[in-house]
Amino acid sequence: MKPLFLLLFSFFLTQKIFAAACCGGGSAAASIITSDDKAQVSTSFTNMDVVVDNVDSQGVWRKWDQHQQVKTFRIEAAHIISDLWQVGAAVPVVQRTQLDKSYSGLGDVVGSLGYEYLPEWNYSKYRPKGIGFLQLTLPTGKAKADSEMGGLDSRGNGFWALGIGTLLTKVIREWDFVASVEIHKAFNKTVSNSQLQGTLEPGFGGNWGLGAGYNFKDYRVGSNLTWTYEDPIHINAQTFSQGMVERYATAALSGTYSYSEEWSGTLSYSDQTLFGNPINTSLGRSLALQIQKRWSR
């Protein structure tokens, strides 16, 4: 049953790439192997409906008559390069639709380097398995600041970003548990278009999450809650703007079916309107399907 949990945690981790509907997403995440396999490849499709179009800096929720819909197709892969080291990458394609307008293209690509600093070489009743990772986000998706359509054609944050994080996993009989923390720093970007000419100065951001699940036969059901925070983006142009903090929480429920030792499928539902105290963001509900292929060592 353990592979089901490991598959599902990987799925939860990767769902953060377009967690915030307003600006193209929070921090992206690449695929990470948490099982004993040597390689894995996943494809996923996520359909998000924006149900709260704007939460302002005072925490007031606002809804318009017409909402955006965001669809994301994502391919990710990871491979063990030694007993404790691994590399991974994720490539998303994003489509935004509102009324009769639709825009699609490549999102922000992410690469990762992971190290298993708490390996499971011997049994421990209490010690979890721990993996640390570095992530590099490439600004291959159009940012909201580069958009001429009010952000409708944006597909990512548009910043180079470097992140560091860790995840801890533990299996106790039929139950499994996970905790994750990730902190990233985005770098300045120069923008020149009809709406803005200047420099965007982002800061730090982060995600931390908790999850648990129950395994039976070839199935698993689980839940996860992830909190996301982003520093204000300063705008250094003809006039200086301090920007505003962005934060929100994403709750998810999912079910996984393992139909062989190498193939698994996960269906997940997530909602950003249930927890936390969101500000400076939009909120959505999404349904996602992931198929994963694994290769054992």
Secondary structure as the mmCIF struct_conf table of DSSP 4:
data_model
#
loop_
_struct_conf.conf_type_id
_struct_conf.id
_struct_conf.beg_label_comp_id
_struct_conf.beg_label_asym_id
_struct_conf.beg_label_seq_id
_struct_conf.end_label_comp_id
_struct_conf.end_label_asym_id
_struct_conf.end_label_seq_id
HELX_RH_AL_P HELX_RH_AL_P1 LYS A 2 THR A 14
HELX_RH_3T_P HELX_RH_3T_P1 GLN A 15 PHE A 18
TURN_TY1_P TURN_TY1_P1 ALA A 21 CYS A 23
BEND BEND1 GLY A 24 GLY A 24
BEND BEND2 GLY A 26 GLY A 26
BEND BEND3 SER A 35 ASP A 36
STRN STRN1 ASP A 37 VAL A 55
TURN_TY1_P TURN_TY1_P2 SER A 57 GLN A 58
STRN STRN2 TRP A 61 ARG A 62
BEND BEND4 ASP A 65 GLN A 66
STRN STRN3 GLN A 69 ILE A 80
BEND BEND5 SER A 82 LEU A 84
STRN STRN4 TRP A 85 GLN A 98
TURN_TY1_P TURN_TY1_P3 LEU A 99 ASP A 100
STRN STRN5 LYS A 101 LEU A 106
STRN STRN6 VAL A 109 LEU A 118
BEND BEND6 TRP A 121 ASN A 122
BEND BEND7 LYS A 125 TYR A 126
HELX_LH_PP_P HELX_LH_PP_P1 ARG A 127 PRO A 128
STRN STRN7 LYS A 129 LEU A 138
BEND BEND8 GLY A 141 GLY A 141
HELX_LH_PP_P HELX_LH_PP_P2 LYS A 142 ALA A 143
HELX_RH_3T_P HELX_RH_3T_P2 LYS A 144 ASP A 146
BEND BEND9 GLU A 148 MET A 149
TURN_TY1_P TURN_TY1_P4 GLY A 150 ASP A 153
BEND BEND10 GLY A 156 GLY A 156
BEND BEND11 PHE A 159 PHE A 159
STRN STRN8 ALA A 161 ILE A 172
TURN_TY1_P TURN_TY1_P5 ARG A 173 GLU A 174
STRN STRN9 TRP A 175 ALA A 186
STRN STRN10 LYS A 189 SER A 192
BEND BEND12 ASN A 193 GLN A 195
STRN STRN11 GLN A 197 GLU A 201
STRN STRN12 PHE A 204 PHE A 216
TURN_TY1_P TURN_TY1_P6 LYS A 217 ASP A 218
STRN STRN13 TYR A 219 GLU A 230
STRN STRN14 HIS A 234 ASN A 236
BEND BEND13 ALA A 237 THR A 239
STRN STRN15 PHE A 240 SER A 241
STRN STRN16 GLU A 246 SER A 258
BEND BEND14 SER A 260 GLU A 262
STRN STRN17 TRP A 263 ASP A 271
BEND BEND15 GLN A 272 GLY A 276
STRN STRN18 ILE A 279 ILE A 279
BEND BEND16 ASN A 280 ASN A 280
STRN STRN19 THR A 281 SER A 296
#
